[in-house]
Amino acid sequence: EKGKPRAAVGVTKDGAGMFLFDEKEHPRVLLAFSKDAPSVTLNDENGNPRVVLDITKVGPRVAVNDEEGKPEGGALMFTKGVGPGLTLGDEKGTIRVYLVLVKGVPHLEFADENGRTIWKAP
């Protein structure tokens, strides 16, 4: 399209990635593979990451971010002794609510603005 880049591929010592750009040359999709894990990031029209799908050390994760790219919530599948979980964060990006299944039993936890547990069940 008139010489505007719509895709870019790069390689570093830690991995590789591919960007897909919109018509305004903003990066909207990033496919990446690093020494840590593969990931897919979907950016909004301002280039802020809004949805991230990756594999963490504890399992696969979908993170949902606000318009500034700060975490608001997500889903995580723990692979070691714990089941699926959901999280909700505050406007500062601190995770404040956890809902996790541990061996089929639901667990709910609330945290203060510093991330410290203030209530949980069971």
Helices and strands as residue ranges (DSSP letters): E 7-12, E 15-21, E 27-34, E 38-43, E 49-56, E 59-65, E 71-77, E 84-89, E 95-102, E 105-111, E 117-121
